[in-house]
Every structure is written in C-alpha cells, then in structure tokens.
Amino acid sequence: MSTSDYVQALRARVGPGPLNWTGVSALLMNDDGEVLLQRRTDTGGWGTPGGIAELGEALEDTLRREVQEETGLLPLEPYLLTLISGPDTYQRLPNGDAFYQITAVYLVRRWLGTPVPDGKEGTALGFFPLDALPAPLGPVDRRALETLRVCWGVT
C-alpha cells in the first residue's frame, strides 16, 4: 500500500483530527556546506526532502524512496543524525489534516543524480548555506537544521 493510499484510507476512518505520523527528513549537504531544500506545494514554505513511511517500511527505505521521488536523487550512505518528536511538531495542513511528526533525520553527503523538483510535492529546489536559510520553515525542518548547524559548528 502506497503512502498516499495509506493516508487516505486512515483519514477516511478518523477524519482530519491529529495523528502521529512516522517519517524521515533528509539533510542533503554538498561539499560547500549547503543543504538542499525544496519549496513545498502543501504549505508554500521551504523544507527538507522527506515524508511519511509506508506501512511496514524501513525508515532508510522511506528516505531513499522519498528523496528520489521529490528530488530525483538517490541517497548513498545516509547517517542517522537525530530523532525529532513532541508537541512542537504539530501541524495543520491547509486541507485541515492535523498531525504530530515522529521524524528520523538523516544526513546525506553523497548521492547519485541531479536535483530536479517533482512538481507535485515541491516546485523548486536549492542549496542554501546553514547561516542563510529561507523562510518559512516547518517546525521539524527548523529543529533538524538547527541540529545540523550545531553539529557542523555554524552559529
């Protein structure tokens, strides 16, 4: 069952009320210390590539699938950087669906391919320095990028 089918089937049963979603976030960092972000179609803001795990899917498989779908890139040697969860991950989408995120954040320094936005989940892709990130960023993206800034020594 695809993520879209899973989300639609679950939402048909429970409605738009808050749920816990388990997923991934990819911090794709180039040799210049810049991170790849996408302009999201659901919020209009900027965010990291990633998404919700399919039912029974391993998180590293979710990472590879989501990054490839959203950017055309195939991550190599992802490194689990941190886990993000809690009340400040709450979001309500423009369609009314609400959720809390439980997100495995992976640092990716190597990949195959050339970044191209999918046009469905993201309309633009760009590499940004950690000290000059675009706004707005979602709550999980902010925390993930702050963790990366601290680990990378960018103030």
C-alpha positions as CSV (number, residue, x, y, z in Angstrom):
1,M,0.0,0.0,0.0
2,S,1.5,3.4,-1.0
3,T,1.8,6.2,1.5
4,S,-0.9,8.2,-0.3
5,D,-3.3,5.2,-0.2
6,Y,-2.5,4.5,3.5
7,V,-3.0,8.2,4.5
8,Q,-6.3,8.4,2.5
9,A,-7.6,5.1,4.0
10,L,-6.7,6.2,7.5
11,R,-8.1,9.7,7.1
12,A,-11.4,8.2,5.7
13,R,-11.8,6.4,9.0
14,V,-10.6,9.0,11.5
15,G,-11.1,12.3,9.7
16,P,-8.8,15.3,9.9
17,G,-8.0,15.1,13.6
18,P,-4.4,14.8,15.0
19,L,-2.5,11.7,14.3
20,N,1.1,10.6,14.9
21,W,3.0,10.3,11.5
22,T,6.3,8.5,11.4
23,G,8.7,9.6,8.7
24,V,12.0,10.9,7.6
25,S,13.8,14.1,6.8
26,A,16.9,14.2,4.5
27,L,19.6,16.8,5.1
28,L,21.5,16.6,1.8
29,M,24.7,18.6,2.3
30,N,27.0,19.5,-0.6
31,D,30.8,20.0,-0.4
32,D,30.3,23.7,0.2
33,G,28.3,23.0,3.4
34,E,25.0,24.0,1.9
35,V,21.8,22.0,2.4
36,L,19.2,21.1,-0.2
37,L,15.7,22.5,0.5
38,Q,12.5,22.4,-1.5
39,R,9.7,24.8,-1.9
40,R,6.7,22.8,-0.7
41,T,3.4,22.7,-2.5
42,D,1.3,21.9,0.6
43,T,2.4,24.8,2.8
44,G,4.2,27.2,0.3
45,G,7.2,27.2,2.7
46,W,10.6,25.6,2.4
47,G,11.5,22.2,3.8
48,T,13.8,19.3,3.6
49,P,13.0,16.4,1.3
50,G,11.3,13.5,3.2
51,G,7.9,12.1,4.1
52,I,5.8,9.5,5.8
53,A,6.8,5.9,6.0
54,E,4.6,3.4,4.1
55,L,3.0,0.7,6.3
56,G,5.8,-1.7,7.4
57,E,8.5,0.2,5.5
58,A,12.0,0.5,7.0
59,L,13.0,4.2,7.6
60,E,16.1,4.1,5.4
61,D,13.9,2.7,2.6
62,T,11.5,5.6,3.2
63,L,14.4,8.0,3.0
64,R,15.6,6.6,-0.3
65,R,12.1,6.5,-1.8
66,E,11.0,10.0,-0.7
67,V,14.3,11.7,-1.7
68,Q,14.2,10.0,-5.1
69,E,10.5,10.9,-5.7
70,E,10.9,14.5,-4.6
71,T,14.4,15.4,-5.9
72,G,15.5,12.7,-8.4
73,L,18.5,12.0,-6.2
74,L,19.4,8.6,-4.8
75,P,21.0,9.0,-1.3
76,L,24.1,7.0,-0.6
77,E,25.3,6.1,2.9
78,P,22.7,8.0,5.0
79,Y,23.7,8.7,8.6
80,L,21.0,8.9,11.3
81,L,21.6,12.3,12.8
82,T,18.7,12.7,15.3
83,L,15.1,11.9,16.1
84,I,12.5,14.6,16.4
85,S,9.1,14.3,18.1
86,G,6.9,16.1,20.6
87,P,4.2,18.8,20.9
88,D,6.1,21.4,18.8
89,T,6.0,19.1,15.7
90,Y,2.2,19.7,15.4
91,Q,1.0,20.9,12.0
92,R,-2.4,21.5,10.5
93,L,-2.3,21.5,6.7
94,P,-4.4,23.8,4.5
95,N,-6.7,20.9,3.8
96,G,-7.4,20.6,7.6
97,D,-5.5,17.4,8.3
98,A,-3.6,17.7,11.6
99,F,-0.7,15.6,12.8
100,Y,2.3,15.3,15.1
101,Q,5.6,14.2,13.5
102,I,8.0,11.5,14.7
103,T,10.9,12.0,12.3
104,A,14.2,10.3,11.8
105,V,16.6,12.9,10.4
106,Y,19.4,11.6,8.1
107,L,22.5,13.4,7.0
108,V,23.4,12.6,3.4
109,R,26.7,13.7,2.0
110,R,26.7,11.6,-1.1
111,W,24.1,10.8,-3.7
112,L,23.6,9.9,-7.4
113,G,21.7,12.1,-9.8
114,T,20.9,15.8,-10.4
115,P,18.3,17.6,-8.3
116,V,15.1,18.2,-10.1
117,P,11.8,19.2,-8.3
118,D,9.0,16.7,-8.8
119,G,6.4,19.5,-9.4
120,K,3.9,17.6,-7.1
121,E,5.3,17.9,-3.6
122,G,7.9,20.6,-4.4
123,T,8.1,23.4,-7.0
124,A,11.7,24.4,-6.6
125,L,15.0,23.0,-5.1
126,G,18.0,24.9,-4.0
127,F,21.2,24.6,-1.9
128,F,21.3,27.1,1.0
129,P,24.1,27.9,3.5
130,L,23.2,27.0,7.0
131,D,23.5,30.6,8.1
132,A,21.2,31.9,5.4
133,L,18.2,29.6,5.3
134,P,15.0,30.7,3.5
135,A,11.7,31.2,5.4
136,P,9.3,29.9,6.4
137,L,10.5,26.5,7.5
138,G,8.3,23.9,9.2
139,P,8.9,23.1,12.9
140,V,10.6,19.8,12.2
141,D,12.8,21.3,9.5
142,R,13.8,24.1,11.8
143,R,14.9,21.6,14.5
144,A,16.7,19.3,12.1
145,L,18.6,22.2,10.5
146,E,19.4,23.6,14.0
147,T,20.8,20.2,15.0
148,L,22.9,20.2,11.8
149,R,24.1,23.8,12.5
150,V,25.2,22.8,16.0
151,C,26.9,19.6,14.8
152,W,28.6,21.5,11.9
153,G,29.7,24.4,14.1
154,V,27.7,27.1,12.2
155,T,26.5,29.8,14.5
